[in-house]
Amino acid sequence: MRASEGDQLVVHGRTVGHHDRTAKVLKVLGEDGNPPFRVKFDDDGHEAVVSPGPDTVVRHHLETGGA
């Protein structure tokens, strides 16, 4: 999984009652766009360092209408 600053991660809810969450990639900490990523979650503003699993999709900033 590769991402760039400004991309969006969509973390799909894995159990009933857990909704999808989105987070903006603030910084790529791995090499060549690979995890881990420092992200800011859209729903509560929480920042975290994440290494996404198979339940996560990257929306590249060009796909989301960003600059």
FIRO-856691 format. One line per 4 residues: for each residue x, y, z of N, C-alpha, C. Coordinates in nm, 3 decimals, m for minus. Example, Ala and Ser with C-alpha at 12.3 -4.5 7.8 and 13.67 -1.06 7.14 Angstrom:
2
1.319 m0.569 0.780 1.230 m0.450 0.780 1.320 m0.330 0.780; 1.285 m0.225 0.708 1.367 m0.106 0.714 1.290 0.003 0.787;
***
This chain:
67
0.085 m0.117 0.000 0.000 0.000 0.000 0.089 0.123 0.000; 0.068 0.209 m0.097 0.146 0.333 m0.106 0.052 0.452 m0.099; 0.100 0.557 m0.034 0.022 0.680 m0.022 0.117 0.798 m0.022; 0.061 0.915 m0.045 0.135 1.040 m0.041 0.066 1.135 0.053;
0.139 1.238 0.097 0.077 1.340 0.180 m0.042 1.399 0.106; m0.154 1.414 0.177 m0.276 1.467 0.117 m0.373 1.359 0.073; m0.327 1.235 0.061 m0.417 1.125 0.026 m0.511 1.098 0.143; m0.614 1.024 0.116 m0.713 0.988 0.218 m0.713 0.837 0.236;
m0.713 0.794 0.362 m0.730 0.652 0.392 m0.874 0.629 0.431; m0.934 0.523 0.378 m1.068 0.482 0.417 m1.054 0.349 0.488; m1.085 0.350 0.617 m1.075 0.228 0.698 m1.215 0.172 0.712; m1.240 0.058 0.651 m1.373 m0.002 0.653 m1.401 m0.063 0.790;
m1.523 m0.041 0.840 m1.565 m0.101 0.966 m1.564 m0.253 0.953; m1.509 m0.320 1.053 m1.494 m0.466 1.042 m1.604 m0.543 1.113; m1.684 m0.475 1.193 m1.791 m0.544 1.263 m1.919 m0.463 1.252; m2.032 m0.529 1.277 m2.161 m0.462 1.270 m2.162 m0.347 1.369;
m2.208 m0.232 1.324 m2.216 m0.115 1.410 m2.094 m0.025 1.405; m1.986 m0.071 1.341 m1.866 0.011 1.325 m1.864 0.064 1.182; m1.873 0.194 1.169 m1.879 0.257 1.038 m1.738 0.278 0.982; m1.732 0.303 0.851 m1.606 0.337 0.788 m1.554 0.468 0.846;
m1.422 0.480 0.855 m1.359 0.603 0.900 m1.265 0.651 0.791; m1.251 0.782 0.780 m1.158 0.839 0.685 m1.054 0.921 0.759; m0.935 0.924 0.702 m0.825 0.998 0.762 m0.738 1.056 0.651; m0.688 1.176 0.674 m0.599 1.240 0.578 m0.455 1.205 0.614;
m0.375 1.168 0.513 m0.234 1.138 0.535 m0.159 1.270 0.551; m0.104 1.291 0.670 m0.027 1.412 0.698 0.120 1.395 0.664; 0.172 1.273 0.685 0.314 1.247 0.660 0.335 1.098 0.635; 0.417 1.069 0.537 0.454 0.931 0.508 0.585 0.904 0.582;
0.584 0.807 0.672 0.701 0.778 0.754 0.786 0.664 0.699; 0.729 0.585 0.609 0.804 0.475 0.547 0.875 0.522 0.421; 0.947 0.431 0.360 1.020 0.462 0.238 0.932 0.441 0.116; 0.949 0.524 0.015 0.881 0.510 m0.115 0.729 0.507 m0.102;
0.674 0.585 m0.009 0.529 0.594 0.005 0.465 0.483 0.085; 0.545 0.397 0.144 0.493 0.284 0.222 0.468 0.324 0.367; 0.381 0.247 0.438 0.353 0.275 0.579 0.480 0.263 0.662; 0.474 0.320 0.782 0.358 0.380 0.848 0.331 0.522 0.800;
0.208 0.568 0.832 0.164 0.703 0.796 0.118 0.776 0.921; 0.147 0.907 0.929 0.085 0.991 1.031 m0.042 1.045 0.967; m0.157 1.022 1.032 m0.287 1.060 0.977 m0.367 1.141 1.077; m0.467 1.211 1.024 m0.563 1.283 1.107 m0.701 1.234 1.066;
m0.774 1.175 1.162 m0.906 1.122 1.134 m1.007 1.235 1.119; m1.091 1.224 1.017 m1.187 1.329 0.985 m1.298 1.342 1.089; m1.339 1.231 1.149 m1.455 1.236 1.238 m1.428 1.302 1.372; m1.305 1.288 1.426 m1.280 1.345 1.558 m1.150 1.426 1.568;
m1.076 1.437 1.457 m0.954 1.515 1.457 m0.835 1.447 1.523; m0.854 1.323 1.567 m0.747 1.248 1.633 m0.633 1.221 1.535; m0.509 1.243 1.579 m0.392 1.212 1.498 m0.328 1.084 1.551; m0.279 1.002 1.458 m0.218 0.876 1.496 m0.118 0.833 1.389;
m0.029 0.744 1.428 0.060 0.677 1.334 m0.001 0.540 1.308; m0.027 0.510 1.181 m0.094 0.385 1.147 m0.016 0.308 1.041; m0.027 0.178 1.050 0.019 0.086 0.946 m0.106 0.011 0.902; m0.173 0.060 0.797 m0.303 0.007 0.758 m0.300 m0.140 0.722;
m0.412 m0.205 0.751 m0.430 m0.345 0.718 m0.511 m0.362 0.591; m0.556 m0.484 0.564 m0.629 m0.513 0.441 m0.768 m0.451 0.436; m0.815 m0.396 0.548 m0.947 m0.332 0.551 m0.939 m0.183 0.517; m0.824 m0.138 0.467 m0.803 0.004 0.436 m0.776 0.023 0.288;
m0.832 0.132 0.233 m0.814 0.167 0.093 m0.756 0.308 0.087; m0.667 0.333 m0.008 m0.610 0.466 m0.029 m0.687 0.535 m0.141; m0.732 0.656 m0.113 m0.788 0.742 m0.217 m0.683 0.850 m0.241; m0.619 0.845 m0.356 m0.515 0.941 m0.385 m0.575 1.079 m0.404;
m0.501 1.182 m0.363 m0.557 1.317 m0.361 m0.609 1.362 m0.495; m0.558 1.311 m0.605 m0.612 1.346 m0.737 m0.751 1.286 m0.757; m0.779 1.171 m0.693 m0.910 1.107 m0.704 m1.015 1.176 m0.620; m0.973 1.244 m0.512 m1.068 1.306 m0.421 m1.092 1.452 m0.453;
m1.028 1.501 m0.561 m1.051 1.639 m0.602 m0.958 1.737 m0.536; m0.856 1.688 m0.463 m0.762 1.777 m0.397 m0.658 1.828 m0.495; m0.574 1.917 m0.448 m0.471 1.974 m0.535 m0.346 1.889 m0.533;
***
